[in-house]
Amino acid sequence: MRGVMGASLLIQLLAAVAPAAADDPWVGSAVALHGEPGYAPGFTHFDFANPDAPVGGDVKLSAIGTFDTLNPYTLKGVSAAGLGLVYDQLTYNSPDEAFTEYGLVAETIEIPEDHSWVAFTLRPEARFHDGEPIKVEDVIYTLELLKTQGHPFYRAYYANVAQAEQVGERKVKFTFSGDTNRELPLIVGQMPVLPKHYWEGREFDKTTLDPPLGSGPYRVKSVDPGRSIVYQRVDDYWARDLPVHRGEYNFASLRYDYYRDSTVALEAFKAGEYDFRNENASKSWATGYEGPALTAGLIKKVEIENQRPTGMQGFVFNTRRTMFQDPRVREAVAYAFDFEWTNKALFYDAYARTSSYFSNSELASQGLPSETELEVLEPYRGRIPDRVFTSEYAPPTTDGSGNIRRNLRTALQLLKEAGWEVVDGKLTETKTGQVMAFEMLLVQPTFERVVLPFKKNLQRLGVDMNVRTVDTAQYQKRLDDFDFDMTVLAIGQSLSPGNEQRDFWTTDKAEQPGSRNLAGIRDPVVDELVELVIAAPDRDSLITRTRALDRVLLWGHYVIPNWHTRVFRVAYWDKFGRPDVTPRYALGFNNWWVDPEKAAALEARRRSRRN
């Protein structure tokens, strides 16, 4: 949802304005929460965009599973890939900067020194695809719609947006409640603008396959429900020549074809059924890209480095289940996962082990708590694990040989302390007689090869883990309803965490269907630390408070950390051109283009091979 975010004492606005009086708001066309925006007033395009890129060419992409709705803003249904291309936001997040926003639908931004409100003046040329202007009433309507009928995420995200009102012909003002929250003006800037005249009289909270009315660079051209969706470039797109979009969205059309699983999708890619693939499976990257097209050089295979925080991927415990409510049990189960063997035997040593919820960033905790971290943590001593103060968290390790007897002995000791013992080969809770048996819920069959060795190790502890892979719709429904024992958690993080942390970890979200608090964390300390992160007055305090939150989450043993990589692994048929510069925090595929000469040469070589 959000881009790379942050908080600091200084907000620097780009517009060239006269010095404001002490009580006057800052006014400008761009805002950054880390020093100054990277582009000066009057810039013509981003460094990672080619303003002379040719426009045209049809591009085919892939998606996994299925979809049953074209409304991505509600809890119901599985939305189609690519729908974000249809809608414009008030501002545009630069993927090359740490939470910097440039005006898009909004021409100017106003923020007072106390950050108690933000006002946006809309561009007079901003239009929906039917030619109707984007009005203040559309912005106000969107906020109310998302907060009352949208996905539960939005209620948390905009919880402190108390009021939206029209204060000028093209100006809308958002007033905030609660303590100072320096990122709220930018959070509001990320809000898409939905057309009031389209949605009035329609059921927003229902699934729909009607092509929506938007204002973005693409519109929905055609839909084959559950199988494919095609987007057509809007030739008269109102923001085409704004600096934030110059050299972007160059493809004439984008088609997403859906495949049952990634294995089928990979074979379809090599057969030329679609053009571009972002590979997530290390085995496929190491061994799957073989065949005549690659040998002939028709397919390019490259790794593109990035500086994007990797967040946390891991096997998450549903602590709503009684068997997983004791952190000693969760810690013990983690000793049965052998990452080192998995990385060597299955991943070709392609990954690094994750040991932080904010990995690959300065926000990740490391070593023992610093003095400033201790100032945050000391008030909670006795309410959080003592090891938060005395030990650096590290997930269990092995020698990679596959022999994990030492780890299993440690696991059994922890389980004994928690009141479990092996009886007739089954791990049993001594008080209740409950046998530990649970289900690992998956949506990708390729993940089975990872969890089946984990299952085997658990069997040696007397634990019966059943592995179940379901389709996309069922998987999403079960996650929304917290109907699982264990599954794969994937929480991406930005450089500046904030309001979204409520949805990930807090008590209020533990029982709210559709929230990202899959673990079911209900800890008042975590709730308070999240609020401290949100209220951080400057960058240094944000780092300190986030590291403190990270330590408490890690020592809660809510997940078994998985792994991460710091490169994009992409393969594509040789028809594309791309800028020399890649954004630091994104792949930037929207800035690529179809090179007419390459496309013609590729088609000629394909024809010759067929003949």
Secondary structure, DSSP 8 states (H G I E B T S, - for coil): ---S----S--EE-S------TTS-EEESEEESSSS-SS-TT--S-TTS-TT-----EEEEEEES---BS-TTSSSS-B-TTGGGG--BSEEE-TTSSSEEEESSEEEEEE-TT-SEEEEEE-TT-B-TTS-B--HHHHHHHHHHHHHHS-HHHHHHTTTEEEEEE-SSSEEEEEE-SS--TTHHHHHHT-B---HHHHTTS-TTS---S-----SSEEEEEEETTTEEEEEE-TT-TTTTSTTTTT----SEEEEEEESSHHHHHHHHHTTS-SEEE---HHIIIII--SHHHHTT-EEEEEEE-----BEEEEEE-TTSGGG-SHHHHHHHHTT--HHHHHHHTSTT--EE---TTBSSTTS--SS--HHHHHHHGGGBTTB-THHHH---------SSS--HHHHHHHHHHHHHTTEEEETTEEEETTT--B-EEEEEES-GGGHHHHHHHHHHHHTTT-EEEEEE--HHHHHHHHHTT--SEEEEEE---SS--THHHHHH-HHHHTSTT-S-TT----HHHHHHHHHHHT--SHHHHHHHHHHHHHHHHHTT-EEE-EE-SEEEEEEETTEE--S---TTS--GGG-EE-HHHHHHHHHHHHHHH-
